[in-house]
Amino acid sequence: MRRRDFITLLGGTAAAWSLTVGAQGDAKIRRIGILANEKWPPIDGLRDGLRGLGYVEGLNLDLEYRYVEGEAGRYATFAAELVRLPVEVIVTWGTPASLSAKKATGTIPTIMISGDPIAVGLVPGLAYPGGNITGLSTQAAELEGKRLELITELIATTTRVAILSNPTNPYCLVAVENARRGAASLHLQIDVVEVTGEHELGSAFAKLSRLHPDAVLVVADPFLASQQARIADFLVQSRLPSIYTYGEQVKAGGLISYSPSYYEIFRRAAVLADKILKGTKPRDLPVEQPTKFELVINLNTAKAIGLRISESFLIRADEIIE
């Protein structure tokens, strides 16, 4: 082992030991609730961020996880559970979870992660959110036009795009309207295919087959994300190019995605949680917006559907799956 590496290792070990000792010396256990659709990989950003700020699970931190696993009706039940425990802070992923937390409590600080928190009624403004809610806007809805633009760059002959959406999610309604505006500026025809649960996926797939658009835009939605593998399989078999909000959907077989780094968003949620636990009121914490965006491309999927992606497009990717 090189001397520099050895010194670095010692420094890292000492820092970890110091963190643990400090955590053990703090008798108060801080309890944070997490309300989400599923055990989503980017949520690790929250745990990592909290750890970096001195919060260690099992020592001075208790994380209460509540995952609805595709059953949207459980959001309200789980939000009420977190309130009854109680937790000191609730972190929510997605608009349905965030709205459920807002309905469940007007006092427990809530850090929401939502595609358009103003449009869906979570906060009145980003600079002054007011009340007990702050958090992060992913700008997912605003980016629908950009995603359509990327599809037309990828496939120059694109004239018709189908949008797969869940109308029971208020965010999806906002996203579809943003996509319509983006499509109008790009002179694209839009067809909206709605699906609210697993029982409707088959009919949604049948409609997509009949339409056979040039591409499919899958709107950000916890339920649709939970069905990412099934949706990707159908689109590949149908040789339909697809674009998504979440990189995880591309890793599951989708073609491309364009979005903020959700891992970094959850790390920022940890910073907000730390400030709140130290006494800052949510109303005094402006809703943050992302600064880093990622383009993810699945080359295996491109080959499977017979699509050649140009080098000029590939070099723009932040991650390529081969």
Summary of the structure (lengths in Angstrom):
residues: 322
radius of gyration: 21.1
end to end distance: 33.5
largest distance: 65.5
contacts: 1140
relative contact order: 0.13
helix: 46%
strand: 20%
